């Protein structure tokens, strides 16, 4: 893999990890287009995912500071009998929601890892699943206009979904392990249909992505480093830096389109991309 291929794959990963167009599907299709093997390099894929996770942490840095503060101080304050402010209470519910929402993806990953790995070798399957993503996104058009308008009035606090809503959004994330089904698209749309305010649904989707991304990829990175294999660091750094920058831009775009009520427009792109891919492959 040369630097140009690394930059191209980094751009695709960063742009599509959070745009609702399926990063896995686009990576499979782009790899096929560039002539890179489906399992082109485990360590390189890990680098791209860690770069996009870092982008989420940077974009929502203020929220992460709040979550860390609540995680380490609220137990002490509760023991001391002090009243917990509403903002901290919401952050506590957010932490619980992230934990509960992560469980379905963990279960699916452990039970069906071999089948999932095999699915990533099929450009045709990835293209076909893009139609599913298109249907998910276009389902937003079925919602009543008055309800959509009401949800554009944003709250300033952190998202605090009840446990059952977090579990259902997490189930949508678990389904999105298939190449071609967008994780961000599935989770954001699920949150909106379940009654979350649109900005909160998008933010919860981004925060929910971190345990799954970091957990799986840190373990795999440890395996790669422990193997003693030589890593072409210039290639990885170029790909990782490109993924980080484009991921930051993608998060901004998603937050803007969700707030504007035009998130469904990505469904048109997914349908077109699926059709073109099936014609090509």
N, C-alpha and C positions, 0 to 999 in steps of 0.2 A: 504494500500500500504506500503510495507516495503522498507528499504534502497536499497536493491538490485534491486527491480523493479524501484525505483526512478532513480537510476543510469543508468539502462538500457534505460528507456524512455528519460532521459536527453542526453544520448549518441546518441540515434536515432534522437532526435530533433536537437541537435547541428550539427551532421554530415550531416543530410539530409535537413536542412533548406536552405542551400546554395549550396550543391551539387545538380545537376539537376536530382534528383531522386524522388522528391515529399516528403517533410517532413510530410504533412498531410496524404498521403496515407500510409507511413511507420508507422506513429503513430497509425493509425487505425488498420493496420495489426499486429503490435507489441503488441498493447493492447489486441487484440483478442488472440494472441498466449500466452500472459502471464495471460490471464483470467481477465484482468482489463476491467471494463465497458467502453463503448465508451465515455461516459461523465464522465470519471473516477474522475475528480476533476477540476472544473473550475479554481480555484486559482492556482493549480499546473501547468496547461497548460499556464496560464498567466506568471508564474514565468519562465517557459522554454523559452517562446517567448521573454520576457524582457532580459533574459540572452544572447540570440542570437543577439538581437538588440545591446546590450552593446558590443558584440564582433565586430560588424561592426564599431561602434564608435571608438573603440580602434585601430582596424586595419587601419582605414582611419582617424586617429586623425589629421594628418597634413592637410588633405582636410577640415575637419570640422572647424579647426582654421581659414583657409582661408575663408570659407563660412560665418562664424560668423563675421569676420573682414569686409568683403564686405557688409554684411547685415546692419551693424551698422555704417559704415563710408562712403560708397559710396553716399547715399542721401545727406549728408553734403557736400561732395566734388563736387557733381553735382550742388548744389545750389551755391557753391562758384565759379563755372565756371572752375574748374580745369579739365584737361584732364585725363580720366580714363585709366590706363595701360591695355594692351591687356589681361594680366592674370586675372585682376579683372573683365574685361568685360566678359571673359569666365565663371568666377565663378558666375557672375550675371545671365548669360544665364542658367547655371546649376541650380540655385535656381528656376528660372521660369520653367525650364523643370521638376524639381521634383514636383513642385506645380501642373502643368498641368497633369503630368503623374499619379498623385495620384487620380485625380477626377473620372476616371472610376471605380476604386476599391471601392471608397466611395459610388458611386451610386449603384453599384451591392450589396454591403453590406447592404445598407439601404433598398433596394427594395426586396431583396430575402433572407433575413437573416433566415427566418424559413425553407425555402427549403434547404439552405446550411447546416444548423444545422442537418437536417434530413439526408442529403447525407453522413455526417460523421459517421452515424451509420451502413453503409453498406460496409463491407470488399470486397464484390464482385464488387461493383462499383469502389472502390479505386483501385482494381487490374486491372479492365478493363481500367480505365483512365491512368494507367501506360503505356498501349500500345500507347495512344495518345502522352504521353511524349516521348516515344521511337521514334515515327514518327517525332515529332518536332526536336529532336536532330539529327536524321539520315538525315534530310533534308539538313543539312550542307554539306553532300557528293555531293549534286547536284550542288554546286557552282564550278566555274572554278578554277583550280589549280593556274593559274597565278594571279587571283584576290586575292585568299587566301594568296599567297606569298607576294603580294604587301601590304596587310593589316598587315603583321607582322612587318612592319616598324612603330614603335610606336611613337606617340607624347608624349611629357613630360607634357603638360598642362592638366588641368581638362577636362572631357567630356563636350561638350557644344552643345547638340542636338538642332536643331530648334524645334519650338513649335509643329509642326505637327508630327514630329518623336517621340517626347516625349509622345504625346497623343496616338499614335499607340502602343508604347511600354507599356504605361499604360493600354491600352485595353487588351494587352496580359496578364498583371498582373491580371486584373479583371477576365479573363477567368480562371486563375489558382487558383481561390478560391475553385474550385472543388477538392475533395480529389483524389490524383493520378496524377494530372497535376502539374508539377513542376513550381513554380513561377520563380526561377532563370533560369531554362531551357527555359521557354517560353519567358521571357524578354530579355535574352542575345541573343538567336537565332533571335528574332524579330529585335533587334538592329543591329545585323550583317547583316541580309537580307536587312535591310533598308539603309545600307551603312555606318554604324558606324565602325570605327576602332575597332578591336576585344577587345583590352584592355579597351577602352572607353566604349564599350557596356557592358562589365562585371562590371566595376566600377559604371556606371550609374544604372545598375540593383541592385547592393548592396545598393546604396544610396537611390534609389526609394523605397526599401523595408521598410525603417525606418518609414515614416509617417503612413503607413498602420499597421505595427506591433505595434508601440508605441500608436497610436491613439486608436485602438480597445482595446488593452490590459490594458492600463492605466485606461480607463473607467471601464472595468470589474474588475480590481483590486480594484478600489474605491468602487464598489458595494460590493465586498467580504469583505473588511475591515470594511465597514459601517454596515454590517450585524452582526458584533460581534462574528462571528463563530470562534472557536478555530482552529488554523492552526498548523499542525505538522511541525514546523520549521526545525528540523533536516532532514526530508524527502525532504522538499522543497530546502533547502540549498545544499544538496547532488545532487539533480537533476539539480538545477540551475548552480552549479559550473561545473558539468560534461558537461552540454550543452554549457557553455561559452568556455571551453577549446577546445572541439571538433569543435565548430563553428569557432574559430580562425584557426584551422587546415584546416577546409573545405574551408574557404575563400582562404587560400594560395593555396590549391590544384586547386580550380577553376581558379584562376588567372594564374597559371602555365599551365594548360591544354588548356585554351583559347588562351594564347600566342603561344603555340606550334601547334595550329591548330588541336588538337586531342579531342576537346570537344565532338564530335559526339560519341566517344567511350562509353559514359555513356548511350547512347541509347540502346546499346546491353544489358547492365545490366538491364535497365528498362524492356525490352522485356522478358528477362529471369525471372526477379522477378515477373512480371505479370503472366507468364505462371505457375510458381511454386505456386504462391498464389491461382490461380484459381483451380489448382489441389488439393491443401490442403483444400480450402474452398468450 
